[in-house]
């Protein structure tokens, strides 16, 4: 039996937000969806989840626990083919799930439709040889499923620019929002209130999962970043059950933390500087790692190429000067605390639950205005004005 507060329109049921994703995957997107659904529930909103499988990956696993546990709350349901749903916003959390026809999809009438694009999607460059018009394919599939052209929202500025520059075979452009899609991070849960006291050696490192980055034979960014020194310890978060190839992906001279059960938050509590120059880590992934470090109160040192993602919330240096910059921060308590405050300021401004809901509202208003008959021809400019 459905909860008594279920709002119906005839035979249709109401959800504030419907999220379509491959719910079998336990990846960054999966964890981000879990945080979003929890925020919806805390705000009294109802969420529907729709399974759309990616056919470019093989997954033989049920829904991961961190998603399945959300279904214990009456505000969250899995929606299936045959159900009739009205919703305030439908969000497709990857365009990879839209590369193949999806036959078994609920009958959904959404007020606004958004596709979130991330840099690990197979179409990231828009010129994949197997699917040269993958952007257009994804756009057409959403339009066919919901009878509305979607608004696209990228997970980083570089991908947003790629989406904006895209033109289909007939010269058609995508409708692209200016703000990027950001995760929800709770600084109150992660934040370390002060610099770690009384340390004879400082610790620098990062928490990318080993195995996602290339082996040493592929070359790391200038060995000077990993130069010999007794002043610091270098750590990478790992696990107890890693393959040899995963272990080999850790930079030479760095220590792999293989303790069982160590969470990202616990690892970051013992980190003094987040420093990562792994060129093989996708931009969206590296951006998320740095954001988590900021939420924990750890200053971030990155390549200057990452500056558009963070402005002054992170400090940047060429690889050969990265350790020197880290030492300057560690030797200057005032500068260290100032940089921590800048990172935390970004988390509170952009990555809080309230910022997430503000972003949803702006996206919804942009999509509603842009899809009115009078404004469709002016969509791109209208979207940028509304969400600025």
N, C-alpha and C positions, 0 to 999 in steps of 0.2 A: 504494500500500500504506500502511495506517495504521501509525504508530509502534508498536513492540513494547510500549511502556508503556501503550497504550490499554486501559482497563478496560472489559470487556463484561459485560453481564448478559443471557445468552442472545444474541439478535440486536441488543441495544441497546448503544449506546456511552455512555461516561460523560464528562461535562464538569463541572468545579467550578462554573463560572458561564457562563450563556448570556445574551447581550445582544441584544435586539431593537431595531432602530432603522432609520431611513432612511439607509442607508450611502452614498447618493449625495451627501449634503449635506456641504459643507465649512464647517460653522458651529461655534459654540462647543461644542455638544454633541459634534460629531464629534471635535474636538481633545481634549475631556475623556475620551471613550471610548478614544482612543489612549493617553492617560496611564494609564487604568485597566488596559487590556490589558497594557501594559508592566509595571505593578506586579504583575499576576497572574503573568506569566511569571517575573519576578524572585523571586516567592515560591513557584515550582514548581507553580502552579495552571494548569489547562487552561481555555481560553475558547472558546466557540462564538459566532459572530456570525450573526444572522438578519436578512435584508433584509425590512423592512416599509415599503412606500411610502406617503408622504403624497400624497393625491390633491387637496389644496387648493393645491399648488405644482407648477409645471412644471420638471422637471430633465432636461436632456439631457446627462448627463455620467456617466462611469464612477466607480467608487469612487476617492476622492482618494488621492494617493500616501501620505499619512501613515497611512492605514488599510491600504491594500493592502500596504505594506511589512511590516506585522505578520504577514502570512500566510507570510512566509519562515521563520518559526519553527514548529517542530512542535507547539508548545503552543496554537496559534491556528488555527481553521478556520472557514470559512463553511458553515453548515448549511442544507440545502435541503429542500423538500417531498419526502416519501418516506422520509427518514431517521428512525430511532427513537433517541431520546436520553433518557438519565437525567441529571439535574443537581442540584447542591446548591441553586442559586438561579437563577431566571429573572428578568431585569430588563428591563422595557420602558422605554426611555429618553425617551419622550415619549408623551403620550396622544393627540396629533394623529394618530399612526399607527394609532389604534384607532377612528377615527370612521367608517371604512368596513370592510366585511367583508373579511377576509384569508383567501382560500381556500387558497393555496399556503403552508402552514405545516408545519414538521416535527412529528412525533409526539413531544412533549416531556412527560416526567413530572418535574416539579420539586418538590423538597422545600419550597421557599419561593418566593413570587412577589411582586415589588415593581413598582409603577408609579411612575416619577419624573415629577413634574409641574413644568413651568416656566412662567413668566409670559408667554411668547410663544405658548403653545398657544392655539388658537382658542377654547377653552372656558374661558379663565382666569377670567372672571367667573361662569361657570356659567349664564349667562342669554342666550347667543348666540341671536339671533332665528331663525337657520336651524336650530340644534340646541339647543333650550331645555333638553334633558336630556342634554347632551354628557357630563357626568360619569358619569351612569348608563350611557350607551351604552358608554363606554370600559371601565367596570367590568364590564359584562355580556360584552363581547367577550373580555376576558382570562379571565373565569370559563369561558366557553364553550371557549376554546382549550386551557386547562390544567386545567379541572375543579377550580379552586380560586379562591376570592375573594382578590383581591390586597390587599397592604398598600400604601397610598399614602405617598409621601415627597415633600415639596415642596422646591423649591430656595431658598425664602426664607420668613421667618416670616409675612409678610402672606398669601402664597398658602396656607400651611399653615392659617391661620385660616379662609380661604375654603373650603378642602376640609373642614375640621372642621364648618363651619356648614351645609354642603350637605345637603339632604334631597330625595330623589327624589319622583316623583309619588305613590308609596305610603308616603312618610315614611321611606324607607330611608336610612341614613347610610353614609358611606364609612369604612373602617378606616384611620385616619391616624396615622402615626408622629410622635413629638415632635421628634426631631432632623431637621434639614434635610439635603438631599443637597448635599454639598460637592465641589468639584473637588480634584484632587491637584496641589499646587504644590510644587516643590522649591526651598526657600530656598537650598540649597547651590549650585544652578545660577544663581540669579538675584541673590543677595544682594550688595550693595555694602557693603564692610566699614566705610566711613567716609563722612562728608559730603564732597561734592566740594570740594577745597581751592582757595584762591586765585582765586575767581571775583569779578570786578568787578560782574557782573550775575547774578542768580539766575534760574532757569527754572521756571515753573509750567506745568502743562498736563495733558493727558489723551490717551489713545490709543484712543478710540472711532473706529471706521471712519467717515470722512465719508460722508454719504449716508444713514446710518442715523438721523440727527437732522434736525430741521426746519430750513428756511431762516430767514434773519434776519427775514423778514416775519412768521413765526409768533411772534416775540418770545422773547428769552432772559431768564433770570431777572435782573432789575434790572441796568441798565447799569453800576451802580457796581462790579460784579465785574470789569468790563472797563474801568475808568477809566484815563485816560492817566497813565502814570508811566514814568520812564526806569529805574527800579530793577530791573525784572524783564522778562524775555522770556516770551512766552506761545506755547506750541507745541502743535500737534495732530498726531499721527502720521497720515500719509496715504500716498500712493503716486504713482508717475509717470503712471499711466493712469487718472485720475479724470475724470468728466464735469464739465461746468460746474456742474450742479446740486449735485454733491457738494462742489465747491469752495465754492459759495455757502453751504453748510450750516455752514462754519466761522465761529465768532463774529467779529464785526468787531473788528479790533485784534489778532487772534491769527494766528500764522504756521503755515502748513501745511507739515510736513516731508515733502517729496515725493521724497526720495532712494530710489533703487531698492535693494531688498534689506535695508532697515533692519528688524530684528526688534523685537518689543515689548520684549524684554529689553535690546537695545541702546538703544532710545529711552529707557527708564526709567533706564538708567545715567547719562544726562545730564539727569535731571530732579531738581529740588530739592524741589518740593512737587507732589503730585497734587491738583488742584483742579478740580472739575467740578460745575456746577449746571445741566446740561441736563435739563430736565424731560421731554423727549421720549425720552430713553434709557430703555428698560424697566428695571424695578428689578433683575431678575436680571442683566442685562447690566452695569449700573452696579456692582452688588455684585461681580461678577467682575473688572471693571477695577480697582476699589479693592483687591481681594485681590492681584492681580498687582503693583500698586504696593507693597503691604506686603511681598511676597515679595522685591522688589528693594531694600528698605530705604528707601523713599520715604514720608515722612509724608503722611497723607491728610486733606484738608479737604473736608467734605461738608455738605449740608443737614441740619439737625436731624431731618428726617423719616427719615433713614437710620440714626439711632442704634440702633434695634432690631437692625439687621444687624451692628453692630460693637462696641457698648458703647464702652469707652474706647480701643479699638485705632485709632479715627479720632477726630479732633476735628471739632466741628461749629460752624457759625455761619450766621446768616442771610446771604443774598447780599450785603447792603450792608456786612457786616463781615468778609467772607471774606478779602480781601486784607490787612486789618489783622491778622487772626489769623495769616496766613501770614508776615507780616513779624515778628510776635512770636516765632514759632518760629525763623525764620532769624537773628534777633538774639540768641537765647539758646541757645548750643551745648548746654547741659545739658538744656534742655527739648526741643530738637531730637532729641538722642540718646535721651532717654527715650521720646519718641513713636515713634521708629524701633524701639526695643526692644519696645514694646507691640504694634506691628504684626507684627513677626517672631514674637513670642510666640503671636499668634493663628494665624499660618501653621503653626507647629510643632505647636500643640495641636489644630487643627481640620483643616488642609489637608495634612497629611503622609500618606504611604502607610500608616503604622501607624495613624493615626486613621481612615483610610478602611476598613481591614480591621476595626478595632474596631466601626465603624458597621455594616458588613455583618453581623458576627456578632450584634450587638444586634438588627438588623432580622430576621435569620433566626430567632433565638430567639423574638422577639415573634410572628412569623408562625406558627411551628410551634405555640407554645402557644395562640395565639388560634384556630387552626383545629381544635383537638381538640374532639370532640363536646361535652364537658362545659363548654368555655369559650366557645363561639361566641357565646352570648348576652351574655357579659361582655367582648366583644372590645375595645371602645374603651378602657375603663379598664385592661385588661390590657396593651395596647400601650403606653400612656403609662407604666405602672409599669416595664415591662421595659426600655424604652429611655431612661429618665431618667438 
